[in-house]
Amino acid sequence: MKLKIDDSVVEALKYGLSYELYKALLLSYGKRGEKAFFYVKNRRIKKYKDFFVVVGREEYVVDEDFCTCKDFQLRLKCQKPCAHILAMFIAKRLKMYDEFDAYYIDFLIPND
């Protein structure tokens, strides 16, 4: 299932990381939208070869329609975007992420 990002957020993206974007996120997603704006503004999004990762209380693996956070899986029941998915969506379009020439999965598997 493809998660839908509110049209007002998509429209506000043409102004970059702006007050218009902040307002659209806040009005459409409340606190989750505000957190997403904070993550992007503070460059807390990492792009690896295999995944995007958003650094919140911990590192959350994010894909277009999935996040490893409990908010997305339990409260939103995988039906609406969490702050991390919103942040990844914005960061991708504005190209505001730190890029790593590595696979994130390699950091999760212990080397023997």
C-alpha positions in Angstrom: 0.0 0.0 0.0 1.4 3.4 -1.0 1.2 6.0 1.8 -0.2 9.3 0.7 1.5 12.6 1.6 -0.9 15.5 2.0 -1.1 17.7 -1.1 -0.4 20.8 0.9 3.0 19.4 2.0 3.9 18.4 -1.6 2.9 21.9 -2.8 4.9 23.7 -0.1 8.0 21.7 -1.0 8.5 24.1 -4.0 9.5 26.8 -1.4 12.2 24.6 0.1 12.7 24.2 3.8 10.5 27.2 4.5 7.8 28.5 6.8 5.2 27.4 4.2 6.5 23.8 4.5 6.5 24.0 8.3 2.9 25.3 8.3 1.7 22.6 5.9 3.3 19.9 7.9 1.9 21.2 11.2 -1.6 21.6 9.9 -1.6 18.3 8.1 0.2 16.1 10.6 0.4 18.0 13.9 3.4 17.1 16.2 4.5 14.4 13.7 4.9 17.1 11.0 6.7 19.4 13.3 9.2 16.6 14.2 9.7 15.8 10.5 10.6 19.4 9.8 13.0 19.4 12.8 14.7 16.2 11.5 15.3 17.7 8.0 16.3 21.1 9.3 18.9 19.5 11.6 20.1 17.1 8.9 19.2 13.9 10.8 18.5 11.9 7.7 21.1 9.5 6.3 21.0 7.8 2.9 22.8 4.5 2.6 22.9 2.2 -0.4 20.0 0.1 0.9 18.0 2.3 3.2 17.3 5.8 4.5 17.8 6.1 8.3 16.3 8.9 10.4 18.0 9.6 13.7 15.5 10.3 16.4 15.7 8.7 19.9 17.4 5.9 18.0 18.1 5.2 14.4 15.0 4.2 12.4 15.2 2.4 9.1 12.7 4.1 6.7 11.4 3.1 3.3 8.7 4.7 1.2 5.9 2.9 3.0 7.5 1.6 6.2 9.4 2.7 9.3 10.8 0.6 12.1 9.4 3.0 14.8 6.7 1.9 17.2 4.6 5.0 16.4 4.2 3.9 12.8 3.7 0.2 13.5 1.4 0.4 16.6 -0.3 3.8 16.8 -0.7 4.5 13.1 -1.1 0.8 12.2 1.0 1.3 9.1 -1.8 3.4 7.6 -0.4 6.9 7.8 3.1 8.3 7.7 5.0 8.8 10.9 7.5 11.7 11.4 10.4 9.6 10.1 8.6 8.8 6.8 7.6 12.4 6.4 11.2 13.5 7.0 12.6 11.0 4.5 10.0 12.2 1.9 11.0 15.8 2.4 14.8 15.1 2.6 14.7 13.1 -0.7 12.9 15.9 -2.6 15.1 18.6 -1.2 18.2 16.5 -1.3 18.9 17.3 2.3 20.5 14.2 3.7 24.0 12.8 4.4 24.9 10.1 1.9 27.0 7.1 2.9 28.7 4.8 0.4 27.9 1.8 2.4 25.1 -0.6 3.2 23.3 0.1 6.5 22.7 -3.7 6.9 26.5 -4.1 7.2 26.5 -2.1 10.5 23.8 -4.4 11.9 25.6 -7.7 11.3 28.5 -8.4 13.7 31.8 -9.2 12.0 33.3 -12.5 13.1 
